[in-house]
């Protein structure tokens, strides 16, 4: 929930701490001590990065947290989870599905694959349950206690598909105290948002909390081909979460969670020939609120899930059980060629349309079960440990369709994929206080992963015969882990070093509508080296976190997307390397001005002189040397796709007492440098540097219970190409438009 501000020094102190994404002091006496100091200080950040509650400064991992007012501000205006992109160091998020299918990249490591069984090296964990399917990773952000981003391999305690890092979401939990909030907003394009929560005691041992969200945007993009105004880009999205906590105050507690999401709206709008040939500029006559397409466009997604988190306290040890179930059902259909007609069926446009393409992907059947049992020591002096077992199973059915747009969008192609993924792991981790200053930590995890996959093509859109079923059953096992040392230079400053190994099991790609084979990428391994410093400065009026890192990925899984054949193929690069640094800084510059600053440098490089892929199918200027025959090019030496070298972000909040409340101004800005959209390099499919800013002006009163604010997102209305479709022409998709609106929040 948003932070609460008062017009007295003590609460201004707490308010400012909240802006930085930090929890409020848990004890009134501590707050009173701070008030007597006569200055604003930052609170201690508590995280669960190592499955225990610890001060963030003591955890030997590069971490950024977001919560409270900062989270509310950057998520305003109906934003989906992509609002986090570039607002945390080393984090990029993009999607060719729009709101339904976010793709995460940490330190340049990610996956551009748009298939519904795509494996990503960034793990998203919601309330201790991994969200493996990319369709689950876009669950809306509301009523959260905090977000934690852990960079680098997390292969010991989280394990599954974490070679790049982990993003953890922690919901506000039920308590015996009655509390809640309601927030209503309205803005440009009819953007309407409502979210709220209410919770409290159900009895001496039971408490509950129910949270919900609704977001709506009107269709606002005209289809100039059909003549329909306000035809596309609207959506309706809703989500709910109900939690029940049983805590009799003895040696057992249980937290139960049920949640669901529904999304209906437009699929991503692909826009034909919006890139000026020979450059990466938008064409001169580009209009964000216009498109000309003759195919259908829609997006539908339903997800639901439940979890049970149980804890038994045996005194010297505690046993934890986390049981999770998730399910998704989706259907996304879009005009992939981004225009109308074709060169052989005029009229056509905008620009040259070699051939029409309209397709859809559906997920009619999906289920994910996970179970973790973890035993952990409780205050064993200088040595503490934890270990456990993890079980996982996911079953997926994927339908792929093609349509003949020129014949009224009749279905002319159909294929189906099925995948059954079973995995288990055993892990152990421990930390030892070698001295008052030096703490050593380490852990190991053994993983076994098996996949059974089959695909059949029933109808080919290009005249091919029926195919299949084709089957493949890759499996792999691995021993991953980490070792770190933390040294306390002083009570305020820690330095640390960490080495870690991550693992990702084999991936499978079977989009046989336009091809005849299954591609399998072998398992990849990541070796990471990191060192950093974490320090409280200026009597805790400022905080600094700085890390440097280097990693090597062996047999990295890459996805060759599109190309002239419009066919996805998985490949393994011999290796990739990355190095850079990350910075998190937060400080009171004055009693009323609080600033946060984040930044990162990531240099990535593919190293494989024998790896060649197909470049774009038409119109683009390929910069890579030819090799490998059949129009292929070498990608040796290229940076990884969607891996900006520079990311920077800044927020500033200035608040002053006015009347019986507080007036405040809050601004936030996020920058990322240029990116390659694909594995190969080309002039046109290089995304330009992107800078987007937000502004919020508001007033809080009644001890912070009420807030009225005006907000703006992408306030400069920056128009930028953020992705492309490369098999046909210079087709791309663009960032979100400027949204200006107002919000009212009541807390109780």
Buried (B, 14 or more C-beta within 10 A) or exposed (E): BBBBBBBEBBBBBBBBBBBBBBBBBEEEEEBEEBBEEEBBBBBBBBBBBBBBEBEBBBBBBBBBBBBBBBBBBBBBBBBBBBBBBBBBBBBBBBBBBBBBBBBBBBBBBBBBBBBBBBBBBBBBBBBBBBBBBBBBBBBBBBBBBBBBBBBBBBBBBBBBBBBBBBBBBBBBBBBBEEBBBBBBBBBBBBBBBBBBBBBBBBEEBBBBBBBBBBBBBEBBBBBBBEEEEBBBBBBEBBBBBBBBBBBEEEEEBBBBBBBBBBBBBBBBBBBBBBBBBEEBBBBEEBBBEBBBBBBBBBBBBBBBBBBBBBBBEEEEBBBBBBBBBBBBBBBBBBBBBBBBBBEEEEEBBBBBBBBBBBBBBBBEBBEBBBBBBBBBBEEEEEEBBBBBEBBBBBBBBBBBBBBBBBEEBEEBBBBBBBBBBBBBBBBBBBBBBEEEEEBBBBBBBBBBBBBBBBBBBEBBBEEBEEBBEBEBEBBBBBEBBBBBBBBBEEEBBBBBBBBBBBBBBBBBBBBBBBBEEBBBBBBBBBBBBBBBBBBBBEEBBBBBBBBBBBBBBBBBBBBBBBBBBBBBBBBBBBBBBBBBBBBBBBBBEEBBBBBBBBBBBBBBBBBBEEBBBBBBBEBBBBBBEEBEEEBBBBBBEBBBBBBBBBBBBBBBBBBEBEEEBBBBBBBBBBBBBBBBBBBBBBBBBBBBEBBBBBBBBBBBBEBBBBBBBEBBBBBEEBBBBBBBBBBBBBBBBBBBBBBBBEBBBBBE
